[in-house]
Amino acid sequence: MSPFVGELERAVVAMAGDLVQRAPGRVHQEAATVFERALIQHVLLVTGGNQLRAARLLGMNRNTLRKRARQLDVRPAASPTGAAAS
């Protein structure tokens, strides 16, 4: 098991507690959105903004990635060198 699993579990518990107060009835949807947005942003950063490579890493179609990124308001990633990705 990854050493980050415990850390992630603690963060999820804390976030769920906050969401129960702020968005009752939408806890799962809100938490899933937060996780998916961060995941897509990270994978796009790792791939230097290459959507095809990012989609393959995530196990989804490139068009699905583009649609979800747009729905989640994920901005184009900067490459690891700091230049904006195209």
N, C-alpha and C positions, 0 to 999 in steps of 0.2 A: 504494500500500500504506500502511496506517495506521502511524503511528510507534510504535504500541503492539505491533505484531506481533513485532518483535524482542524487546521486553521480555517479552511473553507466552511466546515460544519459550524464552528463557533460564529463566523461572520453571518452565516445564514440564519442561525438562531437569533442573533441580535437584530438582523434586518427584519425577520418575521415579527419579532416583538414590536418593532417600530411600525411596521405596516399594519398590524392588527389595530393599532391606534389611529393611523392616518387613512387607511383604505380598507375598512372591514368589508368582507365580501369579495375583495379583489386581491387578497394576499398572494395567491399563487400566480395570478396574471402579472402583477407588479414585480414580484421576485423573479419570475422567468424573464421578463423584459430587461431587468437590470443585468441579469446574468448573460443573456444573449447579446445585449449591446456591448458589454465588456469583452465578451469572447470574440465577437466579430471585429471590434476595434483592434484587439491584440493580434489576431491572426492576420489582419490586413497590414499591421505594422511589421510583423515578422516577415511577411512576404513582400515587403516594400511596396504595398498597394496593389500587387498583382492579384486581381480578382479571380482569375482562373485557378491559380495555385492555392489561394485562400479557400475557394470553394471546394477544391479537391481535399485539402486538409480537413475541412469541416464535414466532408462527406455529403455535399449537396451540389446541385447544379449551379452554374455561375449566375444564371438569371434569377434563381431563387435567392442567392446571396445578395445580388443587386437590389431585389425587391425588399428583402428584410432590412438591408442597410438603409434604404430610403425610408421605410416605415419606422425604423428606430432612430432616424435622424443621425446616422453614423456618417461623419465627415470623412473625406478622402484622407487616407493615412499618409503621414510623412514617412519617408524611407528611414532606415536606421542611421543614414548619414545626415539626415535633417532636411533633405530636399523634398519638396512636395511630390507625391506620386501622381501619375496621370492615369 
